[in-house]
Amino acid sequence: MHLAFVLGHGPSQHSIGAWSLPRAYRGFHYAQPAFWEHLARTLDRGCIDMLFFADMYGVYDGFEGKMDAAVRYAIQFPLHDPAPLAPLLTRASTGLGVGISVSTTYVPPYMTARTMATLDHLTEGRVAWNVVASYGRNAAAQFNMSEELSKEERYLRAEEYMQVCYKLWDSWEPDALVMDREGLTFADPAKVHKIHHKGEYFQVEGPLDVAPGPQGRPVIIQAGGSGPGMAFAGRHAEVHFATSSSLDGMKEHRVRVNESARAAGRAAEDIRILWASSIFVGETEAEARAKDEALRAVVPPEGGLALMSGHFGVDFSTLPADVAIEETGIEETPGMQGVANMLLRDYRGQTLAEVARMYGNGMGGFRAIGTASQVADKMEEAYEASGGHGFMFRCGELPGSIADVVDLLVPELQRRGRFRQAYEGDTLRERLLADD
Ligand SMILES: Cc1cc2nc3c(=O)[nH]c(=O)nc-3n(C[C@H](O)[C@H](O)[C@H](O)COP(=O)(O)O)c2cc1C
């Protein structure tokens, strides 16, 4: 199995209110390096594949037409830039990889290619790029736009964006860097090329001003679940981050991913799936349940609704609490279609209020609560049935919920021969894409 954690570079993660629990961030400040170094060392002790940073720009201001809930409850706000964290995390660890989300809609491709190539050096080949096309009006409004582009256009841009990045990363031939002191030749000009890209959305002359790092290009991760999102995954994803709260949903999604890969002329196995997950592990089942309960107790009632408003572009304050989730108009969203599909499939018939309570506490996905052995049983079942490659854990209280996984669950998975005992290979790509 491959195991990763998803966080944002901020105080509040996918369980709204977790920051307020008495033991959360004890002895640490969420924005200071000591906290992140501590997390990196803990994750590394558990041989975890990757710490992945979800990211967005701006604030969710759709709920009640204002940003108050997002600001008050720290709903993905504040959110700091994750890219500068990458080398800090890898310097504090030996094998941990770092995934960074960057938007194809707002950041120029030259900048992304350059940042990722630079991080590939500074992390010594342990960086991944989560390619996001972004969503939300306020994000657009940070970048000279009064409205966001249509989803179709965002994906058309994203497609050309990838071509530009690939060309830039390939603008240096692998043996272009000579570093010949006697011959006074640092790089061979015959092996560094301008790219002269002229497309619908971008004009980029090249070359990239960063020589290739250990991986050549970052590991490409993608999470979109709409029609164009899945087609994009088929063409580009090495790892697909997916969410489903049921085994049937996982199987269905794996089939869609396989079809997308084949439609793009790739083998289904070329795309590895990590399932979004919430895990509560304790020494006893009662202890694990108490951790889940403690988290539920601090989710503010409006929090889940405000997060959903941000994710799906609907002001849920205008709808009755008892309306069924399938009646809320999210079957076609300008926001996260993959997540909306999961709600419509796995929570059909539940009321908006019920779904919002769940959503504010981890956003759904695969869940397991219990002792290490109980959780490992459920993970093995899902792993075997789903055709996935592993799990991406969402976090409750930090750093405690990460330490629980590393100190209780990982040894159990290792004992069962399901998880590595030590890091293999040199780069994140070698580890993350290694066969079972
Ligand atoms: C599990 C999951 C995690 C995601 N994480 C992010 C993220 O961190 N930042 C972001 O801008 N979009 C994120 N997205 C959104 C997608 O990258 C995509 O841009 C969005 O879902 C719209 O495309 P879609 O309709 O094809 O899903 C995520 C989606 C899923 C399903």
Ligand as a Chemical Component Dictionary entry (heavy atoms), coordinates in Angstrom:
data_LIG
# 
_chem_comp.id                   LIG 
_chem_comp.type                 NON-POLYMER 
_chem_comp.pdbx_formal_charge   0 
_chem_comp.three_letter_code    LIG 
# 
loop_
_chem_comp_atom.comp_id 
_chem_comp_atom.atom_id 
_chem_comp_atom.alt_atom_id 
_chem_comp_atom.type_symbol 
_chem_comp_atom.charge 
_chem_comp_atom.model_Cartn_x 
_chem_comp_atom.model_Cartn_y 
_chem_comp_atom.model_Cartn_z 
_chem_comp_atom.pdbx_ordinal 
LIG C1  C1  C 0 -10.086 14.593 -3.568  1  
LIG C2  C2  C 0 -9.978  15.922 -4.259  2  
LIG C3  C3  C 0 -9.029  16.873 -3.841  3  
LIG C4  C4  C 0 -8.890  18.112 -4.489  4  
LIG N1  N1  N 0 -7.994  19.050 -4.042  5  
LIG C5  C5  C 0 -7.939  20.277 -4.655  6  
LIG C6  C6  C 0 -7.083  21.301 -4.189  7  
LIG O1  O1  O 0 -6.328  21.127 -3.257  8  
LIG N2  N2  N 0 -7.107  22.504 -4.799  9  
LIG C7  C7  C 0 -7.932  22.765 -5.848  10 
LIG O2  O2  O 0 -7.898  23.881 -6.382  11 
LIG N3  N3  N 0 -8.732  21.805 -6.313  12 
LIG C8  C8  C 0 -8.763  20.594 -5.739  13 
LIG N4  N4  N 0 -9.614  19.649 -6.202  14 
LIG C9  C9  C 0 -10.394 20.020 -7.365  15 
LIG C10 C10 C 0 -9.897  19.475 -8.662  16 
LIG O3  O3  O 0 -8.510  19.557 -8.805  17 
LIG C11 C11 C 0 -10.578 20.147 -9.842  18 
LIG O4  O4  O 0 -9.953  21.348 -10.169 19 
LIG C12 C12 C 0 -11.992 20.457 -9.513  20 
LIG O5  O5  O 0 -12.537 19.320 -8.931  21 
LIG C13 C13 C 0 -12.797 20.811 -10.733 22 
LIG O6  O6  O 0 -12.715 19.787 -11.651 23 
LIG P1  P1  P 0 -13.746 18.595 -11.752 24 
LIG O7  O7  O 0 -15.084 19.194 -11.879 25 
LIG O8  O8  O 0 -13.259 17.877 -12.966 26 
LIG O9  O9  O 0 -13.659 17.752 -10.516 27 
LIG C14 C14 C 0 -9.740  18.404 -5.583  28 
LIG C15 C15 C 0 -10.671 17.456 -5.990  29 
LIG C16 C16 C 0 -10.793 16.230 -5.359  30 
LIG C17 C17 C 0 -11.793 15.230 -5.858  31 
# 
loop_
_chem_comp_bond.comp_id 
_chem_comp_bond.atom_id_1 
_chem_comp_bond.atom_id_2 
_chem_comp_bond.value_order 
_chem_comp_bond.pdbx_ordinal 
LIG C1  C2  SING 1  
LIG C2  C3  SING 2  
LIG C2  C16 DOUB 3  
LIG C3  C4  DOUB 4  
LIG C4  N1  SING 5  
LIG C4  C14 SING 6  
LIG N1  C5  DOUB 7  
LIG C5  C6  SING 8  
LIG C5  C8  SING 9  
LIG C6  O1  DOUB 10 
LIG C6  N2  SING 11 
LIG N2  C7  SING 12 
LIG C7  O2  DOUB 13 
LIG C7  N3  SING 14 
LIG N3  C8  DOUB 15 
LIG C8  N4  SING 16 
LIG N4  C9  SING 17 
LIG N4  C14 SING 18 
LIG C9  C10 SING 19 
LIG C10 O3  SING 20 
LIG C10 C11 SING 21 
LIG C11 O4  SING 22 
LIG C11 C12 SING 23 
LIG C12 O5  SING 24 
LIG C12 C13 SING 25 
LIG C13 O6  SING 26 
LIG O6  P1  SING 27 
LIG P1  O7  DOUB 28 
LIG P1  O8  SING 29 
LIG P1  O9  SING 30 
LIG C14 C15 DOUB 31 
LIG C15 C16 SING 32 
LIG C16 C17 SING 33 
# 
